[in-house]
Amino acid sequence: MLSINNPRSMESLLQTEIKRPDRAGNRWAPVPHFDVVNGLAVEMDHRGWKFDSPRCQLLADDQNMVAEFPGLKIPGQEAPNGQDFRLVVRNSHNQSFALSVSVASTVLVCTNGLTLSQEEIALCRKHTTGFSLSDGIDKALNDYVTGATKIGHMTKALEQIYCDDQRVVDNVLLAAGRSGLMPWSHIGLVDDEYKAPRHPEFKGRNGWSLYNCFTEVLKKSPVIRQVDSGRKLAQVIFDAPAAVNGQRTHGLAAV
């Protein structure tokens, strides 16, 4: 689950003033934050999906938004043991990023999250005329269901990465720092968390435990970094040069 400071109500989204960026062209047509969140809620309800109230944060003078629907229950889809599905959406009026949905889950014991890096679903790349929000939401939710089936595979693949050798952990930490996943000053906090995990469920010396140590520390970061780094995290763990005694980690492509 994202650490959202000062969550905003749906009413405040409705009152958000849209400011035209200086670089916007003649076909610029922003999608209001309220329309995005409300449109997702209406369509998910229509499909019989259950979810908790959306949590929203506005950024950049209210021109950018990150929101999540936690506690997501999808008929016919079972979340992995100890996790709940959640849907993360972000929208920008100032052309900072595309309107997109991410497939994610919440780890119930610690409210950390798992986000599938390859399952960011763009509703539209550019905010221009001719875009149908309802069609975009319909396709995004169909794609979400497909991506949700991969959450369990991702968890199991991370569990199969053995990190009982500190050299493996060090290689992952080094790769995370070099990739800009988080500030170097936070990398040591991840190592501390791994050496003394606060949750007994993560005492296993494997990639899943290490993943949750990263997300525990990421909760202290701004929400945009939580989203961006959360999508990249599993890939970094899989791709880190973790060869020790001739063994290498599994590749993400196998998930």
Secondary structure, DSSP 8 states (H G I E B T S, - for coil): ----SS-B-HHHHHT------TT--TTB----HHHHHHHHHHHHHHTT-B----EEEEETTTTEEEEEEEEEB-TT----TTEEEEEEEEEESSSSS-EEEEEEEEETTTTEEEEEEEEEEEEESS-BTT--HHHHHHHHHHHHHHHHTTHHHHHHHHHTSB--SHHHHHHHHHHHHHTTSS-HHHHHHHHHHHHS-SSGGG-S-BHHHHHHHHHHHHTTS-HHHHHHHHHHHHHHHHHS---BTTB----GGG-
